[in-house]
Amino acid sequence: MFRKTFLALSAAVVIHPAIAMARPAPFVDLDELRIPDFDPDFDGFERDTMAMESVVSAGADTFHWYRNDSIGGDTFDIDCMATNTAAPFQITLKVEGSWDFEVHSATAIYVYTVGTGTASVSAGTLTLGDGDHVIYNDTAAGGSELHIDIPGPAPFGAFTSGGSAPPPITLGSGSGFGLGSGSGSMSSNPLWDEILAEYALVEWGFGEERMNYRFVGNNEASTLTTDLHQPGGSSDIDVYYLGDASCSSIAMPSERVESTVSVSSGHHYLMAGQSGDGPWALEVEWGPTFCDEDLNRDGQVDVDDLIILISALGACS
């Protein structure tokens, strides 16, 4: 679940004691060995790409996200203007090439680019280039709000050749790294259609190759309503909750028991804080699971993994 944190994947290689005495165990760096799921330059054309890597909102008056079909991506409307004016929020993005975002409104909003610094954000088109970016609010400003569109994938055939500007293609806005929206999503995976949280903690991101979502709140002021859409067939999700969290169409596990549950085709409304009494928490996770020995993450432990291990033999670095 989300409580495992967003740690880099690691693997333990077990070697017979007799072999271990002959030479030290090889070091296998999975980050270097893993093959990317998508190569933006696979056909010789350079493609602009973007990934929405993580989102956090800690007690904003209103945190409203919804899947925006008109742009094939996501829309955020986050407000900290009335009560919790110092509540922080962040949207973390990774861009290769150039990517445009439509900012409908922004009060005390900034973008931090790793290695470059901070710039203010105002209504209009926000263009982000190569790098890691964090869109965030100024918690000392006495109030902040942001209404922004994060578009989804462009048509797969879009490309740039020479100096022409391409329609961008996302590596995971929603589908791979964030909420589960966008046309790149697998039909076997669920999609969030909407998330609305008031005075609650909202966190999500991509960790250990699985999607992780965490919502936490207290008392009647904190509420959560969501629409989880299974477009077809069924899928399994891991669920953990505390207190007043429920879904009438999903067989929820017992309180504080992490369990895998089946999600059937259709819309499922997960809610929390509706009774207005006591603390609550809801954590949801889905995605592939792999054993440590599956070095290339193809779901099989076979000769391909052995080749990867053998190729890593050598002097300790």
C-alpha positions as CSV (number, residue, x, y, z in Angstrom):
1,M,0.0,0.0,0.0
2,F,0.9,3.7,0.0
3,R,2.5,3.2,3.5
4,K,5.4,1.4,1.8
5,T,6.5,4.8,0.5
6,F,7.9,5.7,-2.8
7,L,11.2,3.9,-2.6
8,A,13.4,2.8,-5.5
9,L,13.0,-0.8,-6.4
10,S,15.8,-3.1,-5.1
11,A,16.5,-6.8,-5.4
12,A,18.4,-9.3,-3.3
13,V,20.5,-11.9,-5.2
14,V,20.9,-15.2,-3.3
15,I,24.2,-17.0,-4.1
16,H,25.2,-20.5,-2.9
17,P,27.8,-20.2,0.0
18,A,30.5,-22.0,-2.0
19,I,30.2,-19.6,-4.8
20,A,30.0,-16.6,-2.5
21,M,33.4,-17.6,-1.0
22,A,35.0,-17.7,-4.5
23,R,34.0,-14.1,-5.4
24,P,31.7,-11.4,-4.0
25,A,28.1,-11.3,-4.9
26,P,27.4,-9.3,-8.1
27,F,25.8,-5.9,-7.8
28,V,22.7,-5.5,-10.0
29,D,21.5,-2.0,-10.6
30,L,17.9,-2.5,-11.7
31,D,17.4,1.2,-12.5
32,E,20.1,0.8,-15.2
33,L,18.8,-2.6,-16.4
34,R,15.1,-1.8,-16.7
35,I,13.8,-1.3,-20.2
36,P,11.5,1.8,-20.4
37,D,7.8,1.0,-21.1
38,F,7.8,3.7,-23.8
39,D,10.5,5.0,-26.0
40,P,9.5,8.5,-27.3
41,D,12.2,8.3,-30.0
42,F,11.6,4.7,-31.1
43,D,10.9,5.6,-34.8
44,G,13.6,8.1,-35.2
45,F,11.4,11.1,-34.5
46,E,11.9,13.2,-31.4
47,R,8.7,13.4,-29.3
48,D,7.9,15.8,-26.5
49,T,6.8,13.8,-23.4
50,M,5.5,14.6,-19.9
51,A,4.8,12.6,-16.8
52,M,2.7,13.8,-13.8
53,E,4.8,12.1,-11.1
54,S,3.1,13.0,-7.9
55,V,0.4,15.2,-6.2
56,V,0.0,16.2,-2.6
57,S,-2.5,18.5,-0.9
58,A,-2.4,18.9,2.9
59,G,-5.7,20.3,4.1
60,A,-6.8,22.7,1.3
61,D,-10.3,24.1,1.7
62,T,-11.2,22.3,-1.5
63,F,-9.2,20.0,-3.6
64,H,-11.1,19.1,-6.7
65,W,-9.6,17.0,-9.5
66,Y,-11.6,15.6,-12.4
67,R,-10.8,13.7,-15.7
68,N,-11.3,16.3,-18.4
69,D,-12.4,14.5,-21.6
70,S,-12.2,17.7,-23.7
71,I,-8.4,17.7,-23.3
72,G,-7.9,14.0,-22.7
73,G,-6.2,14.8,-19.4
74,D,-6.7,16.3,-16.0
75,T,-8.1,19.4,-14.4
76,F,-7.2,20.6,-10.9
77,D,-9.1,23.3,-9.0
78,I,-7.5,23.8,-5.6
79,D,-8.6,26.5,-3.2
80,C,-7.0,27.7,0.0
81,M,-8.6,31.2,0.2
82,A,-11.0,31.1,3.0
83,T,-10.1,28.9,6.0
84,N,-6.9,26.9,5.6
85,T,-5.0,29.7,3.9
86,A,-1.6,28.2,4.7
87,A,-2.4,24.6,3.5
88,P,0.3,23.5,1.1
89,F,-0.1,21.7,-2.2
90,Q,2.2,20.5,-5.0
91,I,2.0,19.0,-8.4
92,T,5.2,17.4,-9.6
93,L,5.9,17.0,-13.4
94,K,8.7,15.6,-15.5
95,V,9.0,17.1,-19.0
96,E,11.2,16.2,-22.0
97,G,10.9,18.8,-24.8
98,S,8.2,21.4,-24.2
99,W,4.7,21.2,-22.7
100,D,1.9,23.8,-22.5
101,F,-0.6,24.0,-19.7
102,E,-3.7,26.2,-19.5
103,V,-3.9,28.1,-16.3
104,H,-7.4,29.4,-15.8
105,S,-6.6,31.2,-12.5
106,A,-3.7,31.4,-10.1
107,T,-3.3,33.3,-6.8
108,A,0.1,33.0,-5.0
109,I,1.2,30.1,-7.3
110,Y,4.8,29.4,-8.3
111,V,6.7,26.8,-10.3
112,Y,10.0,25.5,-9.2
113,T,12.3,23.9,-11.8
114,V,15.1,21.7,-10.5
115,G,18.5,23.3,-11.2
116,T,16.9,26.6,-12.4
117,G,14.8,28.1,-9.6
118,T,11.4,29.5,-9.0
119,A,9.0,31.6,-11.2
120,S,5.5,33.0,-10.5
121,V,2.5,31.5,-12.3
122,S,-0.4,33.6,-13.6
123,A,-3.5,32.9,-15.7
124,G,-2.7,32.0,-19.3
125,T,-0.5,29.5,-21.0
126,L,2.3,28.0,-18.8
127,T,5.1,26.5,-20.9
128,L,7.5,24.1,-19.2
129,G,10.6,22.8,-20.9
130,D,13.1,20.0,-20.2
131,G,13.4,19.1,-16.5
132,D,11.6,18.3,-13.2
133,H,9.0,20.9,-12.2
134,V,6.9,21.5,-9.0
135,I,3.9,23.7,-9.2
136,Y,3.1,24.9,-5.7
137,N,1.4,27.6,-3.6
138,D,2.9,30.3,-1.3
139,T,1.7,29.2,2.1
140,A,2.7,32.6,3.6
141,A,0.6,34.7,1.1
142,G,-2.6,34.6,3.2
143,G,-4.5,32.6,0.6
144,S,-3.9,30.8,-2.7
145,E,-5.8,29.0,-5.4
146,L,-5.0,27.3,-8.7
147,H,-7.2,26.2,-11.6
148,I,-5.1,24.4,-14.2
149,D,-5.5,21.9,-17.1
150,I,-2.9,19.2,-17.6
151,P,-3.6,17.8,-21.1
152,G,-3.4,14.1,-22.0
153,P,-1.7,12.3,-24.9
154,A,-1.7,13.7,-28.4
155,P,-2.4,11.4,-31.3
156,F,0.3,8.7,-31.5
157,G,1.3,9.7,-34.9
158,A,2.3,13.2,-33.9
159,F,6.0,13.9,-34.2
160,T,8.5,16.6,-34.9
161,S,11.0,16.6,-37.7
162,G,13.5,19.4,-37.9
163,G,12.4,22.5,-36.1
164,S,8.6,22.0,-36.2
165,A,6.7,22.0,-32.9
166,P,5.0,18.7,-32.1
167,P,1.7,18.0,-30.3
168,P,3.1,16.5,-27.1
169,I,2.7,12.8,-26.1
170,T,2.5,12.0,-22.4
171,L,4.5,9.3,-20.7
172,G,2.0,9.1,-17.9
173,S,-0.2,12.1,-17.1
174,G,-2.8,10.3,-15.2
175,S,-2.5,6.9,-16.8
176,G,1.0,5.9,-15.9
177,F,2.0,8.1,-13.0
178,G,-1.0,10.0,-11.6
179,L,-4.7,9.4,-11.5
180,G,-5.4,6.8,-14.1
181,S,-7.0,9.2,-16.7
182,G,-6.0,9.9,-20.3
183,S,-6.3,7.8,-23.5
184,G,-3.1,5.9,-22.7
185,S,-4.7,3.9,-19.9
186,M,-5.1,0.1,-20.0
187,S,-8.7,-1.0,-20.2
188,S,-8.0,-3.6,-17.5
189,N,-7.1,-0.9,-15.0
190,P,-9.6,1.3,-13.2
191,L,-9.7,5.1,-13.8
192,W,-10.5,7.9,-11.4
193,D,-13.2,10.1,-12.9
194,E,-13.3,12.6,-10.0
195,I,-11.8,13.2,-6.6
196,L,-13.2,15.9,-4.3
197,A,-11.6,16.4,-0.8
198,E,-12.3,19.1,1.7
199,Y,-9.8,19.9,4.6
200,A,-8.1,16.5,4.0
201,L,-4.7,15.1,3.1
202,V,-4.5,13.9,-0.5
203,E,-1.5,12.1,-1.9
204,W,-0.8,10.0,-4.9
205,G,2.0,8.9,-7.1
206,F,3.8,6.1,-8.9
207,G,5.9,3.8,-6.6
208,E,7.3,0.3,-7.0
209,E,5.5,0.1,-10.4
210,R,2.1,0.5,-8.8
211,M,-0.3,3.4,-8.4
212,N,-0.7,4.7,-4.9
213,Y,-3.4,6.9,-3.4
214,R,-3.8,8.1,0.2
215,F,-6.5,10.2,1.7
216,V,-6.7,11.2,5.4
217,G,-9.0,13.5,7.4
218,N,-10.6,14.2,10.8
219,N,-14.1,15.0,12.1
220,E,-17.0,16.5,10.1
221,A,-14.9,19.2,8.4
222,S,-12.9,16.6,6.4
223,T,-14.8,14.8,3.6
224,L,-13.9,12.8,0.6
225,T,-16.0,11.8,-2.4
226,T,-14.6,9.9,-5.4
227,D,-15.7,8.2,-8.6
228,L,-13.6,5.2,-9.5
229,H,-14.5,4.0,-13.0
230,Q,-13.8,0.4,-14.2
231,P,-14.3,0.8,-18.0
232,G,-14.7,-2.9,-18.8
233,G,-14.2,-6.3,-17.4
234,S,-12.9,-6.3,-13.8
235,S,-9.7,-5.6,-11.9
236,D,-8.2,-6.1,-8.5
237,I,-7.2,-3.2,-6.2
238,D,-5.7,-3.2,-2.7
239,V,-7.7,-1.3,-0.1
240,Y,-7.0,-0.2,3.4
241,Y,-9.2,2.1,5.5
242,L,-9.7,3.5,9.0
243,G,-12.9,4.9,10.4
244,D,-15.7,6.3,8.2
245,A,-14.7,5.1,4.8
246,S,-17.0,3.1,2.5
247,C,-18.1,2.0,-0.9
248,S,-21.5,0.4,-1.5
249,S,-20.5,-1.4,-4.7
250,I,-17.2,-2.9,-3.6
251,A,-16.7,-5.6,-1.0
252,M,-14.6,-3.6,1.4
253,P,-12.3,-5.4,3.8
254,S,-12.5,-5.1,7.6
255,E,-11.3,-1.9,9.1
256,R,-7.5,-1.6,9.2
257,V,-7.0,-4.8,7.2
258,E,-5.2,-4.4,4.0
259,S,-6.9,-6.6,1.4
260,T,-7.2,-7.1,-2.4
261,V,-10.8,-6.6,-3.6
262,S,-12.4,-7.0,-7.0
263,V,-13.7,-4.0,-9.0
264,S,-16.4,-4.8,-11.5
265,S,-17.3,-2.9,-14.6
266,G,-19.0,0.4,-13.9
267,H,-18.7,3.4,-11.5
268,H,-17.8,3.0,-7.8
269,Y,-18.1,5.8,-5.3
270,L,-15.6,5.6,-2.5
271,M,-16.4,8.1,0.3
272,A,-15.0,9.1,3.7
273,G,-15.9,11.5,6.5
274,Q,-19.6,11.4,5.7
275,S,-20.7,10.7,9.3
276,G,-18.8,13.7,10.7
277,D,-17.3,11.8,13.6
278,G,-13.7,10.8,14.3
279,P,-10.7,10.3,12.1
280,W,-10.7,8.5,8.8
281,A,-8.2,7.2,6.2
282,L,-8.4,5.5,2.9
283,E,-5.6,4.0,0.8
284,V,-6.0,2.5,-2.6
285,E,-3.3,0.8,-4.8
286,W,-3.3,-1.1,-8.1
287,G,-0.8,-2.2,-10.8
288,P,1.5,-5.0,-11.5
289,T,3.4,-7.0,-8.9
290,F,6.8,-8.6,-9.5
291,C,9.0,-10.9,-7.5
292,D,12.6,-9.7,-6.9
293,E,14.1,-12.4,-9.2
294,D,12.1,-11.0,-12.2
295,L,14.9,-8.6,-13.2
296,N,13.4,-7.4,-16.5
297,R,9.8,-7.1,-15.0
298,D,8.1,-9.2,-17.7
299,G,6.2,-11.4,-15.2
300,Q,8.5,-14.4,-15.7
301,V,11.6,-15.7,-14.1
302,D,13.5,-17.2,-17.0
303,V,16.7,-17.2,-19.0
304,D,16.4,-13.5,-19.8
305,D,16.7,-12.7,-16.1
306,L,19.7,-15.1,-15.9
307,I,21.4,-13.2,-18.8
308,I,20.9,-9.9,-17.0
309,L,22.4,-11.4,-13.8
310,I,25.4,-12.9,-15.7
311,S,26.0,-9.6,-17.4
312,A,26.3,-7.9,-14.0
313,L,29.1,-10.3,-12.9
314,G,32.4,-8.6,-12.3
315,A,34.4,-6.6,-9.8
316,C,32.4,-4.9,-7.0
317,S,32.0,-1.2,-7.8
